[in-house]
Amino acid sequence: MILAGDIGGTKTNLALYELLDGRLEIVVQHQFGSMEFPSFTDVIVAFKERTSMQKIDKACFGIAGPVIDGRCRTTNLPWDITTSELQKHLGVEKIRLLNDLEATAYGMLYLSGDEFADINPSGREVKGNIAVIAAGTGLGEAMLFWDGEQYHPIGSEGGHTDFAPSTIQQDNLLQWLRKRYPEHVSNERILSGPGIYTLYEFLYESGFAPQPDFMLNIKEDKDKSAMVSEGALMQKDSLCMETLRLFAEIYAAEAGNLALKTMSLGGVYIGGGIAPKILPFLENDDFINSFASKGRFEGLLRGMKVKVSLNTETALLGAARFAFDKL
C-alpha cells in the first residue's frame, strides 16, 4: 500500500494506492484545505480519521517548496515538513519528499494521450529533456532529464526568478509592479492564481478599459482571479479578456525561457490548475509566437512539442508512481 500526497498552498490531496493487475489504483482519496491545518501531520491525522488506513509500505509527497536534505519549509504555508518526522508518525521507513513540480513532472510520464491538449501540432516527437511549468497557487518549474534510456525528474524554484518584460506593455507592467514589490518582482507574482487579478488591476489602472459591473463591490470571500477568468471566457468582457491574453503571453514567454535553459528537445509540458481552465487563450498563434520569440533560436522552439496536461491530479499520480518505481 502506498500513501501519496500533493501538498499545495491552497489544497492538499492525499490518496492510498495499491497495485491491481499491474496498475496502481486509488483505494481512497480525500482533499483538504491546506490553510485549515497548523501542520501537515494534522492533515494526515484527519485523513486517517476519514479512512480505515491500513499499514502502508511506502509514502511519497509532492510539496510546493524546496526540499533540501529531506526537509521542506513550504513557500506559501507555515509548515515545516521533514522525512524523519513523517517516518516516526507513519511508522514507515520508505518515505520521500519531492518538490511538487518534480512530482508533477514524473506524473506526466504516465498520462495517456487523451489527457493532453497539443497546442503546437507542428512540434516534433523527440526523445530528449522535457521542460515542465505549472501555474497554480504559485508558479512551479521542473524538468525531466533524459539520460538516453529513461527520464529523471529534477525540481527547481524557477518560478521565483526575475520577471523579464518582452513588450512595451510589459515594460510598463514591470514599472507598476516594482512599486508594489520593490525588493523583487518574480514571475510568480504574475503567473499564478493571485497574479491574474494583479494583471487585471494593472490594466484597469493603466486605463485599458473600465471595470465591468460584476467586478465591482466584490465580497471578500470571492476568488477575484476566477471571476476575471469567467468574465473573459463567459462574459467576453474586454478588460478580463485582455487580462488573460496578457497572462498567456507572459506564460508562453517564460515557458520558452525554461525550454532553452533545459534544452528540452523532448518538448514542454504545461501543468497546474490554471492552464486547462483558460485553454482557449493557449490554443492560438499568439501563445506559440510568444513562446518561440527568442531571436536566433526561434526555429528550435517552433519545433518543440508543447502540451497542456488536462489531468489536474498529475502531481498526486507522480508521487505515487515515484514511490512505486524508486522506493
Secondary structure, DSSP 8 states (H G I E B T S, - for coil): -EEEEEE-SSEEEEEEEEEETTEEEEEEEEEEEGGG-SSHHHHHHHHHHHS-----SEEEEEESS-EETTEEE-SSSS-EEEHHHHHHHHT-S-EEEEEHHHHHHHHHTT--GGGEEES-TT-B--SS-EEEEEESSSEEEEEEEE-SS-EEEEE--GGGSB----SHHHHHHHHHHHHHSSS--BGGGTSSHHHHHHHHHHHHHTTSS---GGGSS--TTS-HHHHHHHHHHTS--HHHHHHHHHHHHHHHHHHHHHHHHHT-TT-EEEESSSGGGGGGGTSSHHHHHHHH--GGGHHHHHTB-EEEE--TTHHHHHHHHHHHHH-
